């Protein structure tokens, strides 16, 4: 649906903006053909060779020669970029190397077969998407395309040729092309090329000649290709006219514009326009101009416009909803902006306006460059039986109250005028009556204001002109005064009434805008999908006074996810309409051209990702149809609802992807630990045990002892790894609960040092624990594990011979303990992550064995005791210091008894 155009004599801002955006992108030229073998690739290569000879920078991204010698000769001399190799299902394939083209950045690149489907694993699914990226990078692209690959022609080609074309592209790709070159070849010549083996190999050529390449098929495809090229050229001409402010029409191609009134004749005009357009193969548009009187139209007249627009869509025409009081000017402006050559009007009894010529006469006078066609007919013939022949325009306030107020206003004005008449001349009295007319016009509309003007005219004549208290006038000056008063009063009432209607239209538009803003605010603030669905159905139902449903995909079916009023079932016809709307991406049901017997109208909620759901609307009332205004509003609301649903689905997809990534990382880390860190001690144990068995007699006592110690150490190491895994699992599931009691931190650290003595071989251990540390509420076993893990970590990452310092002090309301080493330290970027599961600081080839669980377990256990753990630089900035802070509870004596 199009809206009113800008002034046709001035450049169209949208056209200028589109032109500016195109200048930032590369230019796309498509060599279009009716069928394979017409010479598209050959023509593209010939043109590319000419560009190369002129010094142009042109490269071959991908060109399929299909073994044709003449085509391969044209490739010679052009720079050909190597293709990318992709493996799929055990086979090697070659595709266009998109990254290589972007790195090379030529001025022009040749990309053959625009509708080609890429091998899985490529960046884009289709080749035309690769071309979009190249154009976005500012690279010009030449490509080839057969007309049967256009998505809109897919079913037509299948019906004509009996072949289902699998590789298609959106028609928008062809419409976005900057230039189209039609490569044409008559069907007999193409069949001759096919027979000579210049299209397919002989075996394929024989089958193709019998099926796809028949004379009838090629003729039909040729007509479709020529028509597509003509439509694209026509669209380019329109864009040029708009961007350069050229007023049409240019007599290049006929177009029909049908102006429909708010009357039963509208349907007849639509059908007549369809017949004319079909006979002459012309595009056609149905337009209706909404004036300030639109609000006063009866519901029946508004329904005529709605039905005519709906019929237009069903018959394949376009719709233009225009707004303005100058009906002729609006229609001619749209016609000039869209290069319309013929305007169709209806000849009815209602085309004559109150002050001026008829619409037909006005159009004939002003439309000197257009052909005007009149369709005769009596508007009453289409009225249903029992409906009044000419329903009156319904003012905002109808009935006797408006005229009672009119009489009261004239009476009050007469009383005020009586007082004014005693001090001012009679001419000033008319202004008081004029004010009364103005008030009635702004309050009640045109008809009551005209009645008020007439009553005021007679009151003024009766009360204040000589001879008074009669309706005769003796003075010619008084006659002019009351005559001008009547004219001024009527015109003033008309202008005030028009202003009132325009204010009402503005208020309606403002309410609609506020409604959309409120809806946008509600759905944008909704966090979850359920919140969005509830906001959508509630708002749409309140706005349209209708029942609303939202259906979302559930496996292979649709399920009702939200409804207002609540609804959980649909009858068979409504369910079928919903499924059709979902599967085809078009509206279905009540008021549409698909399954109109259903009680519901279903609209697909479409986004760039496709159809995300279906919205169903059931209107109250006898017919259950939407008006034109309601359809426009519903389309806008459905678009916003689709975007809101897409946003929540994207959030869910991102969260699911993050969870899947974390699971994959956890799985990979766990497998790494199991395959390497846990296998290493097993290998040592198996090796030592094997040596003991195999060489039992050859080994002396010291060798057997050494092997036995190796088995013990590696078994303890393996036990620590397994214990860490178990502890981490228990921490994650919440099954590890500290059994706290009053404990001395010095004793816990001492037991941890004793347990870690084998790990600390080769290190100098310095213990600096402040005497009199307070007793803490701890689980001694778990806290011993914390310090054991910290000592184990320090031993792993400290070179042999360096010192490991264990330090503890009371600091305010907590006890701080540190394990300091003199190793390589922990980079600032890794200091927060070292406590994550399976995370280990990268050290190149000197990576130390371990699962990466020790510090994660230590953090979990410390936090379970209400403490914190962190990383600092080591003593004098050397190494790392792991700091544990534990709270001091209120309780027994602050210090434990000292021991010698």
Protein Blocks (a to p, Z undefined) as FASTA:
>chain_A
ZZddddfkbccfklmmmmmmmmmpccddddddfbehiopmmmmmmmmmmmmmnopacddf
bdceklpaklmmmmgopacdddddddeehiacddddfklmmmnopabdcdehklbccdeh
iabfbfklmmmmmmmnopacdddddfklpmklmmmmmmmnopacfbdcdfklmmmpmbdc
dddddfklmmmmmmnopmbcfklmmmmmmmmmpmklmmmmmmmmmmmmmmmmmmmmmmmm
mmnopacdddfbccddddddddfklmmmmmmmmmmmmmnopacdddddddfklmmpcfkl
mmmmmmmmmmmmmnopacdddedjblmlmmmmmmmmnopabdcddddfklpcfbdcdfkl
mmmmmmmmbccdddeddfklmpcehiafbacdddfbgcjklmmmmmmmmmmmmmmmmmmm
mmmcfklmmmmmmmmmmmmmmmnojklmmmmmmmmmmmmmmmmpccehiabdfbfklmmm
mmmmmmmmmmmmmmmmmmmmmmmmmmmmmmmmmmmmmmmmmmmmpmblmlmmmmmmmmmm
mmnopaddddddehjaccdfbdcdddfbdcfklmmmmmmmmmnopaedehiaehklbmbd
cdddddfkbcfbdcddddedjkopacfklmmmmmmmmmmmmmmmmmmmmmmmmmmmmmmm
mmmmmmmmmmmmmmmmmmmmmmmmmmmmmmmmmmmmmpcfklmmmmmmmmmmmmmmmmmm
mmmmmmmmmmmnopaccddddddfklmmmmmmmmmmmmmgoiacdddddehiacddddfk
lmmmmmmmmmmmmmmmpcehiacddddddehjaccdddddfbebjafklmmmmmpghiac
dehjmlccdehlmmmmmmmmmmmnopacdddddehhiajdddddddddddddfbdcddZZ
